[in-house]
Amino acid sequence: MKELVEVLVRSLVDQPDQVAVTSKETARSLVLEVRVAPSDMGKVIGRQGRVARAIRTVVKAAAVRDGRRVQVEFVP
């Protein structure tokens, strides 16, 4: 999952070397925190959160195959 989010986000931003995805495992789910350069945050979130919602949807669909629950958070 972490690699999937990293590939998706790197393809959207102007500074792909500053993309960092960290994962936190909890009892029931996996939380992925995405950090990008401040100037790229708008591109990752998109208008009214559409890009962020699309990323979350793709990750959620991939997580269903693994039988896990995954949350994607965009951290400034």
VENZI-V660807 format. One record per run of one state. SS is the DSSP state (helix for helix, strand for strand, loop for the rest). FROM is the first residue (numbers start at 0). TO is the last residue. If there is no record, write none. Layout:
BEGIN
SS_FROM_TO, SS_FROM_TO
END
This chain:
BEGIN
loop_0_0, helix_1_9, loop_10_14, helix_15_17, loop_18_18, strand_19_24, loop_25_27, strand_28_34, loop_35_36, helix_37_44, loop_45_45, helix_46_65, loop_66_67, strand_68_74, loop_75_75
END
